[in-house]
């Protein structure tokens, strides 16, 4: 029997100055409420999901905006080699490449803490943990997405570009009607991979108590003294949701496959 | 913006110990993960029925579970479930190697399947026995094919090892955040930690890209 007394892991979060902004956050701080909720893990998950709903929507919106921006930038700046001559801006290209390499080659957790603790020191603008989480995921995923978008555009056969030029299509029509629809099809599988990957990676945001599934799980585990049930349930939720997500993306992939094309 | 170069440069000596812990974490989980990966790979390639099913279930499960959940599960639930208390370091290694094993199993399998069929048939024709054919003909060629994927897995492992700071293993990120909490020099210290991670990971991902391009030449 080696069930020794439990040593709490040292928390590495400096004290935060949190202004209680919403009703749900105020409820979270009430010990009685916490105890009541700790008894009902499932009810709490649903409750919390409900609380997060409007936030999730804004976060999603911001994420898509950022992703779209990243994609656009990559399209304009890195573009097709044939267009490089007229769109090439070496300085910007290097900046974008540096951004991509920096965000791909450092851990997400570090980026999260950098955004949450270092940016306020540098700029005076502070973000809530949730906002920091959204920004960190948006920044890292767009570094990957920019590369995916570039690869997708470059994978459109050169003949398509030449044909569009030969038909005298305007730049706008060439991009919107010829290149991008084909690139989008090519991009779906890696895009889906990244989406599932970040669904998994979001659990790491619990290190900052962002308030997602893993944060709530650790809180329940601590208050209810039932770590096995709480963590196992969380693992199951991640597994099931992840499986559903990859199944959906697989269907999307199949639905957009060109008939007769090589997979 | 107040940027203190002294704090920035003063951080690096304190991070050295953490760097070694991170490297030890990654190497240990790479070794254990390779063993698990070899077993799952053999299970999926040779095994039939229950063994194949088990290996597939293992791979799907540990590729779908977030590392954070695994680390917390092993550290907090492991003592109750298995009646054995692991240190924080070995819990972290175990969690990382379970995940790495699932990915490595798939990498090994893909590498072995990518070796042209003719090579195995030629080995058969020469009268080589199965173990000799596998070890001297298939594996060396498969190893070459799987190198880029293995290097990119190492970069993923280094990145994920920062999550182990959550259970109090004094690796790179943990040292950085403790230092930052003590000195309130978050900007300088986290930037320094980021630089160390970048210096560790960037060469590996460059190498992975180079190898991938190099291998694509023949095709």
Interface residues (C-beta under 8 A of the other chain):
Chain A: X1 X2 X3 X4 X9 X10 X12 X14 X101 X102 X104 X105 X106 X107 X108 X109 X110 X111 X113 X114 X117 X118 X119 X121 X122 X123 X200 X201 X202 X203 X204 X206 X207 X214 X217 X218 X221 X227 X228 X231 X232 X234 X235 X238 X239 X242 X243
Chain B: X1 X2 X61 X64 X65 X66 X67 X68 X69 X70 X72 X73 X75 X76 X77 X79 X80 X81 X83 X84 X85 X88 X155 X158 X159 X160 X161 X162 X163 X165 X166 X167 X168 X173 X174 X176 X177 X178 X180 X181 X184 X186 X187 X190 X191 X193 X194 X197 X198 X201 X202 X205
